[in-house]
């Protein structure tokens, strides 16, 4: 027990380490709140500042900053319908409608509570998984990756409302867009039109910004007025809404716990990343909660599920990053480079010689998420009032951020053209009532599914479907589709799940 709690005491009693954590939290929230920046760019920009630091302080600072990025990312997602980071797109589905009806404070409070609890549970998950780490991570092969991606794609049905064909069509369009780029196995170009910037595929950041930011700003410009449709109702901001949102997290404690654990488990599987975690947990909430027809219209549970997943997956993604040197996410891939620069060499040997560092990082992750609650609470009133700003003042600001985010994601000006093209698609999808979330699921999971099935067929051939873990995942896929069909058959006419985003 001393080996576990000694690092915590060292951090809490060190003004230097606590100061670094408190400094990292607002920086991380800033990178999350500005669309297109995100944790990856934050780490890259902060590496020069930690150069020359001792390994532990430098690692604690970078990890604390990265841990709270999605907490900040929920702010523009809820207030403007613009995802601060890719994984925050799932928060828009219910967070933005809540802001539109004057409940921005409650949505932010729910996001805040869910992010804090999710981050702590993610750190606890990391601690609990240490004894059984190796067999769990190594049990997943390309066969399971493929079926896990297909399992995620089946959630398109849950996000399609009563019109399954619309959802599937949009999802297939997302999968087709995920195929743009170089074939990962032959190196041949696919749908690139000889454009170099498309060789690595369509930027998820540009696609998400185009799909959600531009259509919302166009709609806001057409409608006029402010984001909230209840102008003047909150002339003076009250923290009671934020506290109400935090209490919603505890009222839905079982959903909070489930999605936190699911998010952490997905984070522990290299290659899936935060987008998969947030959308899978959102789909899980729709599938398992009562009154699923309320989702997409401003249901607070639709904010809680993706926000717990966004923060808990950071704890899970540290598992393969630290112990196998395999990044659990793209952000962790950059973090590995920063760790090496600080003199920390991730790999199996860290289990023998570096457990003090591991426990220090676990506690830093938990402390950053707990302290971010208070930092966020102080900032929430000012942010929530932004929904009452006139659209004519807001639209240019958000559009600049969207174009800047699309450019910064890969430093390619062509992404701004891509942003406009996908923005036009998103506008027409929104105008004619077609669901947009399935496009993101197809885009994110399509590439994972393609790469994994090629590897699985090369190793086992078609018999990979008969592997024990594969059979479990196939059963889950069948169960998900069966649940959707049963719910649609038993739902009263006109009461099916519907998403106007």
C-alpha positions as a printed Julia matrix, in Angstrom:
501×3 Matrix{Float64}:
   0.0     0.0     0.0
   2.89    2.33    0.69
   4.05    1.98   -2.93
   0.56    3.05   -4.07
  -0.1     6.03   -1.78
   3.45    7.34   -1.38
   3.43    8.97   -4.87
   0.1    10.67   -4.04
   1.54   12.13   -0.82
   4.61   13.31   -2.74
   2.45   15.16   -5.28
   0.01   16.7    -2.78
   2.8    17.9    -0.46
   4.89   19.33   -3.31
   3.95   22.96   -4.15
   5.95   22.58   -7.38
   4.0    19.55   -8.68
   0.62   20.88   -7.52
   1.45   24.22   -9.13
   2.25   22.47  -12.43
  -1.09   20.61  -12.31
  -3.03   23.81  -11.55
  -1.2    25.58  -14.4
  -1.83   22.7   -16.82
  -5.61   22.57  -16.23
  -6.6    25.96  -17.73
  -4.08   25.46  -20.56
  -5.63   22.08  -21.39
  -9.15   23.49  -21.21
  -8.12   26.31  -23.55
  -6.79   23.87  -26.14
 -10.01   21.89  -25.85
 -12.31   24.92  -26.0
 -10.78   26.33  -29.19
 -12.08   24.12  -32.05
  -9.35   22.36  -33.98
  -6.54   22.81  -31.47
  -6.99   19.77  -29.22
  -4.65   17.9   -26.92
  -2.22   16.77  -29.63
  -1.37   20.31  -30.66
  -1.23   21.27  -26.98
   1.43   18.65  -26.27
   3.43   19.67  -29.35
   3.37   23.35  -28.39
   4.27   22.66  -24.74
   7.18   20.29  -25.4
   9.68   23.21  -25.66
   8.52   24.43  -22.23
   9.16   21.08  -20.5
  12.5    20.53  -22.23
  15.15   20.15  -19.53
  12.66   19.39  -16.74
  13.05   16.37  -14.47
  11.1    13.37  -15.87
   8.34   13.32  -13.23
   7.35   17.04  -13.24
   7.46   17.2   -17.04
   5.33   14.05  -17.44
   2.84   15.21  -14.76
   2.45   18.61  -16.46
   1.87   17.22  -19.96
  -0.48   14.46  -18.8
  -2.53   16.84  -16.62
  -2.92   19.22  -19.55
  -3.93   16.43  -21.92
  -6.35   14.88  -19.37
  -8.69   17.9   -19.22
  -8.75   18.82  -22.92
 -12.15   17.2   -23.45
 -13.54   18.96  -20.37
 -12.85   22.24  -22.18
 -13.98   20.79  -25.5
 -17.54   20.43  -24.23
 -17.88   24.24  -23.94
 -18.09   25.1   -27.69
 -19.88   21.79  -28.36
 -22.73   22.73  -26.04
 -22.82   26.49  -26.61
 -22.15   26.73  -30.35
 -22.72   23.24  -31.75
 -19.03   23.26  -32.7
 -16.91   20.37  -31.37
 -13.82   21.6   -29.52
 -12.14   18.28  -30.37
 -13.23   15.33  -32.53
 -14.53   13.15  -29.65
 -16.65   16.07  -28.37
 -18.86   15.86  -31.48
 -21.07   13.31  -29.69
 -21.8    15.89  -26.97
 -23.39   18.2   -29.56
 -26.24   15.79  -30.27
 -28.0    16.62  -26.97
 -25.86   19.41  -25.48
 -26.57   21.96  -28.21
 -30.38   21.46  -28.14
 -30.23   22.03  -24.36
 -28.43   25.35  -24.94
 -31.01   26.31  -27.55
 -33.82   26.04  -25.02
 -31.94   28.03  -22.38
 -30.39   25.16  -20.4
 -26.76   25.82  -21.29
 -25.79   25.97  -17.6
 -27.35   22.6   -16.88
 -25.68   21.02  -19.91
 -22.3    22.46  -18.89
 -22.83   21.25  -15.32
 -23.63   17.73  -16.54
 -20.56   17.83  -18.78
 -18.43   19.06  -15.9
 -19.59   16.41  -13.44
 -19.39   13.63  -16.03
 -15.89   14.68  -17.1
 -14.61   14.8   -13.52
 -16.07   11.44  -12.52
 -15.1     9.83  -15.83
 -11.5    10.98  -15.44
 -11.25    9.65  -11.89
 -12.82    6.31  -12.86
 -10.41    6.13  -15.81
  -7.49    6.53  -13.4
  -8.99    3.9   -11.07
  -9.48    1.59  -14.06
  -5.8     2.01  -14.92
  -4.86    1.15  -11.34
  -7.19   -1.86  -11.19
  -6.0    -3.24  -14.51
  -2.31   -3.25  -13.65
  -2.31   -6.86  -12.34
  -4.11   -8.27  -15.4
  -2.74   -5.87  -17.98
  -0.73   -8.1   -20.29
  -3.24  -10.88  -21.07
  -6.09   -8.41  -21.64
  -4.22   -6.18  -24.09
  -2.65   -9.09  -25.94
  -6.01  -10.89  -26.29
  -7.13   -8.38  -28.93
  -5.96   -9.26  -32.42
  -6.93   -7.75  -35.8
  -9.92  -10.13  -35.84
 -11.33   -8.55  -32.69
 -10.46   -5.05  -33.93
 -12.54   -5.66  -37.06
 -15.55   -7.0   -35.17
 -15.3    -4.24  -32.56
 -15.4    -1.67  -35.38
 -18.43   -3.42  -36.92
 -20.02   -3.46  -33.46
 -19.55    0.32  -33.34
 -20.97    0.76  -36.84
 -24.15   -1.1   -35.77
 -24.83    1.84  -33.45
 -25.68    3.76  -36.64
 -29.03    1.98  -36.38
 -29.52    3.37  -32.87
 -28.83    6.9   -34.15
 -31.09    6.67  -37.21
 -34.49    7.17  -35.61
 -37.4     5.51  -37.37
 -35.72    5.95  -40.75
 -33.08    3.25  -40.7
 -32.38    3.74  -44.41
 -31.42    7.39  -43.88
 -29.02    6.49  -41.07
 -27.46    3.59  -42.95
 -27.08    5.71  -46.11
 -25.29    8.49  -44.21
 -23.16    5.91  -42.36
 -22.15    4.23  -45.63
 -21.23    7.65  -47.02
 -18.94    8.13  -44.0
 -17.35    4.71  -44.63
 -16.78    5.62  -48.29
 -15.07    8.86  -47.27
 -12.88    6.86  -44.83
 -11.52    4.94  -47.87
 -10.03    8.11  -49.39
  -6.22    7.98  -49.37
  -3.55    5.39  -50.02
  -4.54    1.75  -49.76
  -2.77    0.61  -46.55
  -1.75   -2.69  -48.14
  -0.96   -1.91  -51.78
  -0.04    1.78  -51.57
  -2.26    2.63  -54.54
  -4.26    5.86  -54.54
  -8.0     5.76  -53.93
 -10.27    8.75  -54.64
  -7.38   11.18  -54.1
  -7.69   12.9   -57.52
  -3.87   13.17  -57.46
  -4.05   15.54  -54.48
  -1.12   15.01  -52.12
  -3.01   16.18  -49.02
  -5.55   13.35  -49.49
  -2.91   10.62  -49.43
  -3.34   10.25  -45.67
  -7.12   10.35  -45.92
  -9.75   12.94  -45.07
  -8.99   14.88  -41.9
 -11.47   13.86  -39.2
 -11.14   17.32  -37.61
 -12.0    19.09  -40.9
 -14.87   16.65  -41.54
 -16.4    17.08  -38.07
 -16.02   20.87  -38.13
 -17.61   20.99  -41.6
 -20.42   18.64  -40.66
 -21.43   20.47  -37.49
 -19.94   24.0   -37.35
 -20.84   25.39  -40.79
 -24.45   24.07  -40.92
 -25.18   25.43  -37.44
 -23.8    28.87  -38.29
 -25.75   28.94  -41.58
 -28.92   27.96  -39.72
 -28.23   30.57  -37.03
 -27.71   33.23  -39.71
 -31.0    32.33  -41.39
 -32.88   32.27  -38.06
 -31.28   35.44  -36.66
 -31.14   36.32  -32.98
 -28.99   34.41  -30.49
 -28.17   30.71  -30.07
 -30.75   30.28  -27.32
 -34.33   30.44  -28.51
 -35.5    31.87  -25.16
 -33.89   35.29  -25.33
 -33.87   37.3   -22.14
 -34.78   34.4   -19.87
 -31.38   34.42  -18.18
 -30.49   38.09  -17.97
 -28.39   37.3   -14.91
 -26.58   33.99  -14.75
 -27.23   31.68  -11.8
 -24.99   28.79  -10.75
 -28.07   26.78   -9.81
 -28.32   25.46  -13.38
 -24.73   24.24  -13.32
 -25.27   22.56   -9.94
 -28.47   20.99  -11.29
 -26.45   19.54  -14.17
 -23.83   18.14  -11.78
 -26.62   16.53   -9.74
 -27.98   14.95  -12.95
 -24.73   12.99  -13.17
 -25.36   11.46   -9.75
 -29.05   10.87  -10.5
 -27.9     8.79  -13.48
 -25.07    7.18  -11.52
 -25.44    3.74  -13.1
 -25.15    5.17  -16.63
 -22.18    7.31  -15.48
 -20.4     4.28  -14.06
 -21.09    2.07  -17.1
 -19.96    4.57  -19.72
 -16.87    5.48  -17.67
 -15.76    1.84  -17.57
 -16.63    1.28  -21.25
 -14.68    4.41  -22.23
 -11.64    3.34  -20.2
 -11.77   -0.17  -21.7
 -11.96    1.22  -25.25
  -9.08    3.6   -24.45
  -6.96    0.6   -23.43
  -7.29   -0.91  -26.91
  -4.67    0.72  -29.18
  -6.0     2.28  -32.33
  -9.63    2.94  -31.45
  -9.19    6.38  -29.88
 -11.5     8.91  -28.31
 -13.92    9.23  -31.24
 -14.83    5.55  -31.0
 -15.17    5.76  -27.19
 -17.53    8.74  -27.17
 -19.79    7.5   -29.99
 -19.93    3.92  -28.69
 -20.9     5.16  -25.22
 -23.49    7.53  -26.69
 -24.98    4.63  -28.64
 -24.89    2.49  -25.48
 -26.86    5.18  -23.61
 -29.51    5.3   -26.36
 -29.71    1.51  -26.42
 -30.04    0.96  -22.67
 -31.89    4.02  -21.3
 -35.62    4.4   -20.85
 -37.37    6.92  -23.15
 -34.74    6.66  -25.95
 -36.93    8.89  -28.13
 -35.79   11.87  -26.02
 -32.19   11.55  -27.23
 -31.18   14.09  -29.85
 -33.68   16.62  -28.51
 -31.77   17.8   -25.44
 -31.6    14.8   -23.09
 -29.03   15.32  -20.33
 -28.09   11.63  -20.51
 -26.83   12.31  -24.05
 -24.32   14.74  -22.53
 -23.28   12.52  -19.62
 -22.47    9.38  -21.67
 -19.92   10.81  -24.16
 -18.34   13.15  -21.59
 -17.59   10.34  -19.12
 -16.11    8.32  -21.99
 -13.98   11.22  -23.28
 -12.17   11.6   -19.96
 -12.1     7.99  -18.74
 -10.49    6.76  -21.97
  -7.32    8.74  -21.12
  -6.71    6.42  -18.16
  -7.29    3.36  -20.31
  -5.05    4.6   -23.13
  -2.14    5.0   -20.69
  -2.05    1.21  -20.23
  -0.6     0.15  -23.61
   1.29    3.47  -23.86
   3.34    2.97  -20.71
   3.73   -0.8   -20.58
   4.06   -1.76  -24.26
   5.14    1.47  -25.89
   2.05    1.17  -28.09
   0.07    4.43  -28.06
  -3.54    3.97  -27.01
  -4.55    7.06  -29.0
  -3.06    9.63  -31.36
  -2.54   11.99  -28.42
  -0.65    9.27  -26.56
   1.55    8.75  -29.63
   2.79   12.34  -29.26
   3.0    11.91  -25.5
   5.37    8.93  -25.99
   7.74   11.2   -27.9
   7.56   13.75  -25.09
   8.22   11.04  -22.48
  11.29    9.83  -24.37
  12.54   13.42  -24.55
  12.14   13.65  -20.76
  14.12   10.43  -20.27
  11.16    8.09  -19.71
  11.32    5.0   -21.93
   7.89    3.28  -22.14
   7.92   -0.5   -22.41
   7.52   -3.75  -20.42
  10.53   -2.94  -18.23
   8.6    -0.06  -16.65
   6.61   -2.66  -14.67
   9.85   -3.65  -12.93
  11.71   -0.37  -12.56
   9.23    2.46  -12.93
   6.11    1.72  -10.87
   6.65    4.84   -8.74
   6.36    6.91  -11.92
   3.3     4.93  -13.06
   1.48    5.52   -9.78
   2.48    9.2    -9.85
   0.92    9.55  -13.3
  -2.23    7.72  -12.18
  -2.66   10.11   -9.24
  -1.85   13.14  -11.42
  -4.58   12.03  -13.84
  -7.11   11.74  -11.01
  -6.1    15.03   -9.35
  -6.24   16.96  -12.64
  -9.81   15.78  -13.28
 -10.93   16.57   -9.72
  -9.35   20.05   -9.7
 -10.69   20.81  -13.19
 -14.19   20.73  -11.69
 -13.43   23.83   -9.61
 -11.62   25.62  -12.45
 -14.52   24.9   -14.8
 -17.08   25.93  -12.18
 -15.46   29.36  -11.94
 -15.5    29.78  -15.74
 -18.93   28.31  -16.53
 -21.08   31.42  -15.8
 -19.24   33.58  -18.34
 -19.24   30.82  -20.97
 -22.95   30.03  -20.54
 -23.94   33.66  -21.12
 -22.34   33.49  -24.57
 -25.4    31.66  -25.91
 -27.3    34.96  -25.71
 -24.82   36.82  -27.92
 -26.39   37.92  -31.21
 -25.7    35.51  -34.05
 -24.38   38.26  -36.31
 -21.56   38.83  -33.81
 -20.96   35.15  -33.15
 -20.98   33.7   -36.67
 -17.75   35.36  -37.91
 -15.92   34.36  -34.71
 -16.99   30.7   -34.92
 -16.29   30.5   -38.66
 -12.77   31.86  -38.13
 -12.2    29.22  -35.42
 -13.59   26.49  -37.68
 -11.36   27.43  -40.63
  -8.38   27.9   -38.31
  -9.02   24.51  -36.71
  -9.3    22.79  -40.09
  -6.01   24.35  -41.19
  -4.12   23.68  -37.94
  -5.19   20.02  -37.78
  -2.69   19.14  -40.53
  -1.25   22.54  -41.55
  -2.85   22.09  -45.0
  -4.83   24.92  -46.58
  -6.67   22.34  -48.68
  -8.48   21.21  -45.52
 -10.34   24.54  -45.58
 -11.71   23.65  -49.02
 -12.66   20.25  -47.62
 -14.34   22.02  -44.68
 -16.57   24.01  -47.05
 -17.5    20.96  -49.16
 -18.45   18.84  -46.15
 -20.15   21.9   -44.62
 -22.46   22.12  -47.66
 -23.24   18.4   -47.28
 -23.9    18.91  -43.55
 -26.23   21.85  -44.24
 -28.42   19.84  -46.6
 -28.44   16.85  -44.24
 -29.63   19.16  -41.44
 -32.16   20.97  -43.64
 -33.87   17.8   -44.85
 -33.81   15.93  -41.52
 -31.08   13.36  -42.23
 -29.01   12.32  -39.18
 -25.38   13.49  -39.19
 -23.78   11.41  -36.38
 -23.77    8.17  -38.5
 -21.4     9.92  -40.96
 -18.86   10.46  -38.17
 -19.14    6.84  -37.0
 -18.58    5.56  -40.53
 -15.62    7.89  -41.07
 -13.9     6.98  -37.79
 -14.54    3.22  -37.75
 -14.42    2.53  -41.49
 -10.63    2.8   -41.71
 -10.18    0.66  -38.58
 -12.47   -2.04  -39.96
 -10.74   -2.12  -43.36
  -7.21   -2.37  -41.98
  -8.18   -5.0   -39.41
 -10.04   -7.34  -41.78
  -7.09   -7.38  -44.2
  -4.76   -8.4   -41.36
  -7.23  -10.94  -39.93
  -7.75  -12.63  -43.31
  -3.99  -12.73  -43.92
  -3.37  -14.44  -40.57
  -6.34  -16.79  -40.14
  -8.45  -16.6   -43.27
 -12.25  -16.7   -42.82
 -11.87  -18.85  -39.68
 -11.07  -15.74  -37.64
 -14.84  -15.46  -37.11
 -14.67  -18.63  -34.99
 -12.19  -17.29  -32.43
 -13.7   -17.18  -28.89
 -13.53  -13.38  -28.53
 -14.83  -13.02  -32.09
 -17.9   -15.11  -31.23
 -18.58  -12.9   -28.2
 -18.42   -9.75  -30.33
 -20.62  -11.32  -33.04
 -23.19  -12.13  -30.36
 -23.11   -8.49  -29.2
 -23.6    -7.27  -32.77
 -26.62   -9.55  -33.3
 -28.03   -8.51  -29.91
 -27.68   -4.81  -30.78
 -29.49   -5.19  -34.12
 -32.16   -7.36  -32.51
 -32.73   -4.79  -29.75
 -33.17   -2.01  -32.31
 -35.68   -4.01  -34.36
 -37.63   -4.98  -31.24
 -37.76   -1.38  -29.99
 -38.92   -0.07  -33.36
 -41.68   -2.69  -33.49
 -42.89   -1.97  -29.95
 -42.52    1.84  -30.02
 -45.78    3.8   -30.48
 -46.18    5.25  -33.98
 -44.3     8.54  -34.32
 -42.36    7.95  -31.09
 -39.22    6.36  -32.5
 -35.81    7.73  -31.77
 -35.18   10.85  -33.81
 -32.14   13.08  -34.23
 -32.41   16.47  -35.88
 -28.66   16.95  -35.89
